[in-house]
Amino acid sequence: MADDKKGKKSKRPTAEKRMIQNEKARLRNKAFKSEVRTAIRRFEDAVAKKDATAGKACLVNVYSVMDQGVKKGQYKLNKASRTKSRLTARLAAI
């Protein structure tokens, strides 16, 4: 019975645990926002080449990623709507 306690991990202070959790969340958020920016950049490249079909495909991807961001709470609904509206207007101008 006494041997069981030797292998037991000691408790981590709450502040230290929160720091670790915050760092993981920060990296996760950073990766996701980078994915969104990349999708928007691909869309802008397609629009610059005046390629409507590629632009439409990229726009669908941007919509999907932005909606996921809203669902996860990384973007506010208004920001996502504003971004999607601006990109759609840019595609329509081709």
Residue frames as a rotation matrix with the C-alpha (Angstrom) as fourth column:
MET 1
0.566 0.825 0.000 0.00
0.825 -0.566 0.000 0.00
0.000 0.000 -1.000 0.00
ALA 2
0.473 -0.454 -0.755 2.80
0.153 -0.802 0.578 2.42
-0.868 -0.389 -0.310 0.82
ASP 3
-0.555 -0.738 0.385 4.44
0.481 0.093 0.872 1.73
-0.679 0.669 0.303 -2.56
ASP 4
0.135 0.703 0.699 1.39
0.991 -0.092 -0.099 3.09
-0.005 0.706 -0.709 -4.43
LYS 5
0.859 0.259 -0.441 2.03
0.334 -0.937 0.100 6.63
-0.388 -0.233 -0.892 -3.20
LYS 6
-0.086 -0.977 -0.196 5.61
0.281 -0.212 0.936 6.72
-0.956 0.025 0.293 -4.49
GLY 7
-0.663 -0.181 0.727 4.53
0.723 0.099 0.684 6.74
-0.196 0.979 0.065 -8.14
LYS 8
0.394 0.918 -0.035 1.84
0.893 -0.391 -0.224 9.36
-0.219 0.057 -0.974 -7.61
LYS 9
-0.282 -0.455 0.845 2.34
0.666 -0.727 -0.169 12.75
0.691 0.515 0.508 -9.28
SER 10
-0.625 0.064 -0.778 2.37
0.621 -0.562 -0.546 15.82
-0.472 -0.825 0.311 -7.10
LYS 11
0.460 0.881 0.105 -0.34
0.808 -0.367 -0.460 18.37
-0.367 0.297 -0.882 -7.64
ARG 12
-0.525 -0.553 0.647 0.38
0.785 -0.609 0.116 21.29
0.330 0.569 0.753 -9.96
PRO 13
-0.623 0.307 -0.719 -0.51
0.305 -0.751 -0.585 24.78
-0.720 -0.584 0.375 -8.73
THR 14
0.336 0.894 0.296 -3.63
0.689 -0.020 -0.724 26.18
-0.641 0.448 -0.623 -10.38
ALA 15
0.596 -0.143 -0.790 -1.83
-0.379 -0.917 -0.120 29.24
-0.708 0.371 -0.601 -11.75
GLU 16
-0.526 -0.849 -0.044 0.78
-0.506 0.271 0.819 27.07
-0.683 0.453 -0.573 -13.44
LYS 17
-0.446 0.461 0.767 -1.92
0.622 0.776 -0.105 24.86
-0.644 0.431 -0.633 -14.93
ARG 18
0.639 0.726 -0.255 -3.74
0.363 -0.577 -0.732 27.92
-0.678 0.375 -0.632 -16.30
MET 19
0.143 -0.685 -0.714 -0.50
-0.655 -0.607 0.451 29.19
-0.742 0.403 -0.536 -17.86
ILE 20
-0.790 -0.434 0.432 -0.02
-0.045 0.745 0.666 25.87
-0.611 0.507 -0.608 -19.64
GLN 21
-0.068 0.866 0.495 -3.65
0.795 0.346 -0.498 25.80
-0.602 0.359 -0.713 -20.82
ASN 22
0.643 0.298 -0.706 -3.46
-0.034 -0.909 -0.415 29.41
-0.765 0.290 -0.575 -22.02
GLU 23
-0.319 -0.850 -0.419 -0.31
-0.613 -0.152 0.775 28.71
-0.723 0.504 -0.472 -24.01
LYS 24
-0.723 0.128 0.679 -1.95
0.440 0.844 0.309 25.72
-0.534 0.522 -0.666 -25.72
ALA 25
0.351 0.935 0.051 -5.03
0.711 -0.230 -0.664 27.80
-0.609 0.270 -0.746 -26.53
ARG 26
0.361 -0.295 -0.885 -2.87
-0.375 -0.915 0.152 30.66
-0.854 0.277 -0.441 -27.83
LEU 27
-0.714 -0.699 -0.022 -1.07
-0.344 0.324 0.881 28.34
-0.609 0.637 -0.472 -30.23
ARG 28
-0.447 0.654 0.610 -4.34
0.754 0.642 -0.136 26.76
-0.481 0.399 -0.781 -31.35
ASN 29
0.573 0.688 -0.446 -5.89
0.387 -0.706 -0.593 30.19
-0.723 0.167 -0.671 -31.98
LYS 30
-0.011 -0.689 -0.724 -2.78
-0.540 -0.605 0.585 31.39
-0.841 0.398 -0.366 -33.81
ALA 31
-0.850 -0.307 0.428 -2.82
0.114 0.686 0.718 28.37
-0.514 0.659 -0.549 -36.12
PHE 32
-0.055 0.921 0.385 -6.51
0.871 0.233 -0.433 28.81
-0.489 0.311 -0.815 -36.88
LYS 33
0.615 0.279 -0.737 -6.24
0.039 -0.945 -0.326 32.53
-0.787 0.172 -0.592 -37.62
SER 34
-0.443 -0.829 -0.341 -3.28
-0.470 -0.110 0.876 31.79
-0.763 0.549 -0.341 -39.86
GLU 35
-0.665 0.284 0.691 -5.45
0.594 0.762 0.258 29.30
-0.453 0.582 -0.675 -41.76
VAL 36
0.457 0.879 -0.135 -8.12
0.656 -0.436 -0.616 31.98
-0.601 0.193 -0.776 -42.23
ARG 37
0.336 -0.407 -0.850 -5.58
-0.412 -0.875 0.256 34.53
-0.847 0.264 -0.462 -43.49
THR 38
-0.745 -0.629 0.221 -4.15
-0.131 0.463 0.877 31.96
-0.654 0.624 -0.427 -45.91
ALA 39
-0.241 0.751 0.615 -7.62
0.861 0.458 -0.221 31.20
-0.448 0.476 -0.757 -47.30
ILE 40
0.693 0.482 -0.537 -8.26
0.256 -0.860 -0.441 34.92
-0.674 0.168 -0.719 -47.80
ARG 41
-0.104 -0.832 -0.545 -4.86
-0.507 -0.427 0.749 35.35
-0.856 0.354 -0.377 -49.47
ARG 42
-0.750 -0.123 0.650 -5.62
0.377 0.727 0.573 32.50
-0.543 0.675 -0.499 -51.89
PHE 43
0.297 0.933 0.205 -8.94
0.830 -0.146 -0.538 34.14
-0.471 0.330 -0.818 -52.72
GLU 44
0.596 -0.104 -0.796 -7.25
-0.165 -0.986 0.006 37.49
-0.786 0.127 -0.605 -53.34
ASP 45
-0.558 -0.830 -0.011 -4.69
-0.256 0.160 0.953 35.82
-0.789 0.535 -0.301 -55.62
ALA 46
-0.464 0.474 0.748 -7.50
0.793 0.598 0.112 34.26
-0.394 0.646 -0.654 -57.67
VAL 47
0.640 0.723 -0.260 -9.29
0.563 -0.671 -0.482 37.62
-0.523 0.162 -0.837 -57.91
ALA 48
0.161 -0.678 -0.717 -6.05
-0.365 -0.716 0.595 39.34
-0.917 0.166 -0.363 -58.96
LYS 49
-0.842 -0.461 0.279 -5.74
0.029 0.478 0.878 36.82
-0.538 0.747 -0.389 -61.82
LYS 50
-0.356 0.831 -0.428 -9.41
-0.899 -0.429 -0.084 37.53
-0.254 0.355 0.900 -62.67
ASP 51
-0.815 0.079 -0.574 -10.19
-0.131 0.940 0.315 33.82
0.564 0.332 -0.756 -62.40
ALA 52
-0.184 0.854 0.487 -13.86
-0.901 -0.345 0.263 33.71
0.393 -0.391 0.832 -61.40
THR 53
0.576 0.448 -0.684 -14.15
-0.223 0.891 0.396 29.93
0.786 -0.076 0.613 -61.02
ALA 54
-0.239 -0.734 -0.636 -11.08
0.600 0.403 -0.691 29.65
0.763 -0.546 0.345 -58.78
GLY 55
-0.805 -0.022 0.592 -12.25
-0.322 -0.823 -0.468 32.74
0.498 -0.568 0.656 -56.90
LYS 56
0.213 0.967 0.139 -15.64
-0.774 0.080 0.628 31.18
0.597 -0.241 0.765 -56.24
ALA 57
0.472 -0.108 -0.875 -14.04
0.301 0.953 0.045 27.97
0.829 -0.284 0.482 -54.98
CYS 58
-0.620 -0.768 -0.161 -11.72
0.472 -0.200 -0.859 29.94
0.627 -0.608 0.486 -52.69
LEU 59
-0.531 0.497 0.686 -14.62
-0.636 -0.769 0.065 32.07
0.559 -0.402 0.725 -51.47
VAL 60
0.560 0.725 -0.401 -16.52
-0.309 0.632 0.711 28.94
0.768 -0.274 0.578 -50.44
ASN 61
0.061 -0.649 -0.758 -13.45
0.699 0.570 -0.432 27.88
0.713 -0.503 0.488 -48.46
VAL 62
-0.834 -0.350 0.427 -13.21
0.015 -0.788 -0.615 31.31
0.552 -0.507 0.662 -46.79
TYR 63
0.018 0.931 0.366 -16.90
-0.716 -0.244 0.655 31.15
0.698 -0.273 0.662 -45.86
SER 64
0.594 0.218 -0.774 -16.43
0.167 0.908 0.384 27.73
0.787 -0.358 0.503 -44.29
VAL 65
-0.301 -0.824 -0.480 -13.35
0.732 0.123 -0.670 28.69
0.612 -0.553 0.566 -42.30
MET 66
-0.763 0.058 0.643 -14.84
-0.296 -0.917 -0.268 31.98
0.574 -0.395 0.717 -41.08
ASP 67
0.309 0.948 0.075 -18.04
-0.595 0.131 0.793 30.23
0.742 -0.290 0.604 -39.97
GLN 68
0.377 -0.279 -0.883 -15.97
0.581 0.814 -0.010 27.70
0.722 -0.509 0.469 -38.04
GLY 69
-0.700 -0.708 0.091 -14.18
0.423 -0.514 -0.747 30.61
0.576 -0.484 0.659 -36.36
VAL 70
-0.353 0.675 0.648 -17.48
-0.684 -0.659 0.314 32.14
0.638 -0.332 0.694 -35.32
LYS 71
0.596 0.616 -0.514 -18.67
-0.171 0.723 0.669 28.80
0.784 -0.311 0.536 -33.98
LYS 72
0.113 -0.668 -0.736 -15.48
0.799 0.501 -0.332 28.39
0.590 -0.550 0.590 -31.94
GLY 73
0.848 0.272 -0.455 -15.69
0.502 -0.688 0.524 31.98
-0.171 -0.673 -0.720 -30.68
GLN 74
-0.165 -0.982 -0.087 -12.48
0.830 -0.186 0.525 33.13
-0.532 0.015 0.846 -32.33
TYR 75
-0.930 -0.006 0.367 -14.28
0.229 -0.792 0.567 35.66
0.287 0.611 0.738 -34.51
LYS 76
-0.522 0.819 -0.238 -17.34
-0.087 -0.329 -0.940 37.72
-0.848 -0.470 0.243 -33.73
LEU 77
0.037 0.656 0.754 -20.30
0.783 0.450 -0.430 37.19
-0.621 0.606 -0.497 -36.03
ASN 78
0.832 0.328 -0.447 -20.19
0.063 -0.858 -0.511 40.79
-0.551 0.397 -0.734 -37.25
LYS 79
-0.019 -0.922 -0.387 -16.53
-0.662 -0.278 0.696 40.57
-0.750 0.269 -0.605 -38.27
ALA 80
-0.616 -0.178 0.767 -17.12
0.286 0.857 0.429 37.34
-0.734 0.484 -0.477 -40.16
SER 81
0.383 0.852 0.357 -20.17
0.737 -0.050 -0.674 38.78
-0.556 0.521 -0.647 -41.93
ARG 82
0.701 -0.176 -0.691 -18.30
-0.313 -0.947 -0.076 41.96
-0.641 0.270 -0.718 -42.83
THR 83
-0.386 -0.923 0.004 -15.32
-0.486 0.207 0.849 40.03
-0.784 0.326 -0.528 -44.21
LYS 84
-0.446 0.277 0.851 -17.50
0.605 0.794 0.058 37.66
-0.660 0.541 -0.522 -46.23
SER 85
0.651 0.753 -0.097 -19.51
0.480 -0.508 -0.715 40.57
-0.587 0.419 -0.692 -47.62
ARG 86
0.408 -0.581 -0.704 -16.40
-0.589 -0.757 0.283 42.47
-0.697 0.299 -0.652 -48.73
LEU 87
-0.637 -0.695 0.333 -14.90
-0.231 0.584 0.778 39.40
-0.735 0.419 -0.533 -50.37
THR 88
-0.084 0.709 0.701 -18.16
0.761 0.500 -0.414 38.60
-0.644 0.498 -0.581 -52.17
ALA 89
0.794 0.349 -0.497 -18.32
0.037 -0.845 -0.534 42.17
-0.607 0.406 -0.684 -53.50
ARG 90
-0.063 -0.914 -0.401 -14.74
-0.671 -0.259 0.695 41.84
-0.739 0.313 -0.597 -54.72
LEU 91
-0.658 -0.126 0.742 -15.61
0.295 0.864 0.408 38.63
-0.693 0.487 -0.531 -56.57
ALA 92
0.351 0.896 0.272 -18.71
0.702 -0.060 -0.710 40.21
-0.620 0.440 -0.650 -58.13
ALA 93
0.538 -0.191 -0.821 -16.57
-0.346 -0.938 -0.008 43.06
-0.769 0.289 -0.571 -59.48
ILE 94
-0.531 -0.777 0.339 -14.63
-0.018 0.410 0.912 40.66
-0.847 0.478 -0.232 -61.74
